[in-house]
Amino acid sequence: ANAAIATAKAKAYVAENAEDSDEVPFDEFVEEVFEDEGPRRSFVEAAQKENLPEHAPVERAVAKRVTRNHKIRTDTGIEITFPAEYAQNPEFIEFTSTSNGLIRIELKNIGSIENK
């Protein structure tokens, strides 16, 4: 579950920064994507093990296409597709962990709903 949140944040970060730069700085990416120290440390250790570069090149056209939307599927079969940049905007979608270890997803500021 936290992986889905991190993936959405990673996509939003890359999409946002692909407009300004041809590369993603590793340290800045990690700080932005991983809020909690444990997952952050695990990611950094895995990246060091795989010898990931300090700056990853980003092809703007590819980044925009791949990062435009994020699709998640819950263990209950619910699928949600949303613009990747909304993953970091609590005015539209918010992910919170509950005390019993479950995840709550709240959709906000919806003007209408359309069946497809």
VENQUI-V325754 format. One record per backbone hydrogen bond with DSSP energy under -0.5 kcal/mol. NH is the residue of the N-H (numbers start at 1). CO is the residue of the C=O. E is the energy in kcal/mol with one decimal. If there is no record, write none. Layout:
nh:NH co:CO e:E
nh:NH co:CO e:E
//
This chain:
nh:5 co:1 e:-1.7
nh:6 co:2 e:-2.7
nh:7 co:3 e:-2.6
nh:8 co:4 e:-2.2
nh:9 co:5 e:-2.4
nh:10 co:6 e:-2.7
nh:11 co:7 e:-2.6
nh:12 co:8 e:-2.3
nh:13 co:9 e:-2.6
nh:14 co:10 e:-2.7
nh:15 co:11 e:-2.7
nh:16 co:12 e:-2.4
nh:17 co:13 e:-2.5
nh:18 co:14 e:-2.1
nh:19 co:15 e:-0.6
nh:19 co:16 e:-0.5
nh:20 co:17 e:-0.7
nh:21 co:17 e:-1.8
nh:24 co:56 e:-2.8
nh:25 co:23 e:-0.5
nh:26 co:54 e:-3.4
nh:29 co:25 e:-2.4
nh:30 co:26 e:-2.6
nh:31 co:27 e:-2.2
nh:32 co:28 e:-2.1
nh:33 co:29 e:-2.4
nh:34 co:30 e:-2.3
nh:35 co:33 e:-0.7
nh:40 co:36 e:-1.9
nh:41 co:37 e:-2.9
nh:42 co:38 e:-2.3
nh:43 co:39 e:-2.4
nh:44 co:40 e:-2.4
nh:45 co:41 e:-2.5
nh:46 co:42 e:-2.3
nh:47 co:43 e:-2.7
nh:48 co:44 e:-2.5
nh:49 co:45 e:-2.2
nh:50 co:46 e:-1.8
nh:51 co:48 e:-1.0
nh:52 co:47 e:-2.5
nh:56 co:24 e:-2.5
nh:58 co:22 e:-3.7
nh:60 co:58 e:-0.7
nh:63 co:59 e:-2.8
nh:64 co:60 e:-2.5
nh:65 co:61 e:-1.9
nh:66 co:62 e:-2.8
nh:67 co:63 e:-2.2
nh:68 co:64 e:-0.7
nh:70 co:82 e:-3.0
nh:72 co:80 e:-2.8
nh:74 co:78 e:-2.8
nh:77 co:74 e:-1.8
nh:80 co:72 e:-2.4
nh:82 co:70 e:-2.5
nh:84 co:68 e:-1.9
nh:86 co:83 e:-2.0
nh:87 co:84 e:-1.7
nh:88 co:85 e:-0.9
nh:89 co:86 e:-1.8
nh:90 co:88 e:-0.6
nh:92 co:89 e:-2.2
nh:93 co:86 e:-0.5
nh:93 co:89 e:-1.7
nh:94 co:106 e:-2.2
nh:96 co:104 e:-2.5
nh:98 co:102 e:-3.0
nh:101 co:98 e:-1.9
nh:104 co:96 e:-3.4
nh:106 co:94 e:-2.7
nh:106 co:104 e:-0.5
nh:107 co:105 e:-0.5
nh:108 co:92 e:-3.1
nh:111 co:109 e:-0.6
//
